[in-house]
Amino acid sequence: MEDQYTRWQTRRRSLPDQKKSGNGWILGKSCLTLHLTYQIYNLAEEAEQQKAILRLIIPRKCKLSPELKDFLNKHKYVKVIRRD
């Protein structure tokens, strides 16, 4: 059985804001509360497979959701950097 797609149903993908030439990726977010999104989850899993470091750059005032905190504790290849 084949899945039928309409023109609105497309395959989801996500990319980091910048892929460094070394072993790291950068994803910048500007929000008051950061939740565990599909993009963060997908990029963290891919970074772990490739042994690359995913750096999440967020403002100092940004709060992390409890789900995201638990996820970050389990994934050592994701680093949170707080900047203004």
Backbone torsions as a table, in degrees:
resi	resn	phi	psi	omega
1	MET	NA	129.9	-179.7
2	GLU	-97.7	140.6	175.1
3	ASP	-75.2	135.4	177.5
4	GLN	-99.4	132.4	179.7
5	TYR	-115.8	139.2	170.8
6	THR	-88.6	179.5	-179.1
7	ARG	-71.2	-15.6	179.0
8	TRP	-89.4	-21.4	-179.9
9	GLN	-90.2	107.3	180.0
10	THR	-124.5	162.6	177.9
11	ARG	-70.3	135.6	-178.5
12	ARG	-84.4	145.1	174.7
13	ARG	-148.9	163.2	178.2
14	SER	-147.1	147.3	-179.4
15	LEU	-131.1	148.9	173.2
16	PRO	-73.1	162.4	178.0
17	ASP	-66.2	-33.0	-179.6
18	GLN	-151.2	133.6	172.6
19	LYS	-104.6	120.0	178.9
20	LYS	-77.7	159.2	179.5
21	SER	-71.6	-23.7	179.4
22	GLY	-81.8	-132.1	-176.4
23	ASN	-114.0	43.3	-179.1
24	GLY	-145.7	153.2	176.3
25	TRP	-124.9	155.3	179.8
26	ILE	-124.7	132.7	174.4
27	LEU	-131.4	116.4	-179.3
28	GLY	-101.3	134.5	177.9
29	LYS	-131.0	140.9	177.8
30	SER	-125.5	99.8	-177.9
31	CYS	-156.2	168.7	177.8
32	LEU	-84.4	-35.8	177.4
33	THR	-133.8	126.4	-178.9
34	LEU	-103.6	125.3	179.6
35	HIS	-105.7	165.6	176.0
36	LEU	-75.9	104.5	-177.5
37	THR	-99.9	168.5	177.1
38	TYR	-59.3	-40.0	-178.8
39	GLN	-62.6	-47.0	-179.6
40	ILE	-65.3	-44.8	-179.8
41	TYR	-60.6	-48.7	-177.2
42	ASN	-64.6	-45.1	-179.5
43	LEU	-67.7	-35.1	178.2
44	ALA	-66.5	-41.9	178.1
45	GLU	-64.5	-42.1	179.6
46	GLU	-67.9	-38.7	178.0
47	ALA	-64.2	-38.2	179.3
48	GLU	-67.3	-37.9	178.2
49	GLN	-65.5	-39.1	-178.0
50	GLN	-91.5	1.7	-178.2
51	LYS	55.8	41.5	175.8
52	ALA	-106.4	158.0	180.0
53	ILE	-100.0	125.6	176.0
54	LEU	-97.4	118.6	180.0
55	ARG	-103.3	118.6	175.6
56	LEU	-93.7	115.3	179.4
57	ILE	-101.1	118.9	-176.6
58	ILE	-133.2	159.8	176.1
59	PRO	-67.8	158.4	180.0
60	ARG	-62.9	-31.9	-177.2
61	LYS	-80.6	-7.7	-177.2
62	CYS	-71.6	133.8	177.2
63	LYS	-102.7	147.4	178.8
64	LEU	-98.9	138.6	178.2
65	SER	-71.1	156.8	179.0
66	PRO	-59.7	-36.3	178.4
67	GLU	-64.3	-40.5	179.7
68	LEU	-68.7	-38.6	177.9
69	LYS	-61.6	-44.1	177.5
70	ASP	-62.8	-41.2	179.6
71	PHE	-63.8	-41.9	-179.4
72	LEU	-67.0	-33.1	177.7
73	ASN	-66.9	-28.6	-178.7
74	LYS	-87.7	-20.9	-175.9
75	HIS	-113.6	109.5	-176.1
76	LYS	-81.1	-11.1	-178.7
77	TYR	-90.8	7.9	177.7
78	VAL	-115.0	123.9	179.5
79	LYS	-118.6	139.3	178.1
80	VAL	-104.0	126.4	178.4
81	ILE	-117.5	125.2	-179.8
82	ARG	-102.1	127.3	179.3
83	ARG	-137.8	162.5	175.2
84	ASP	-95.7	NA	NA
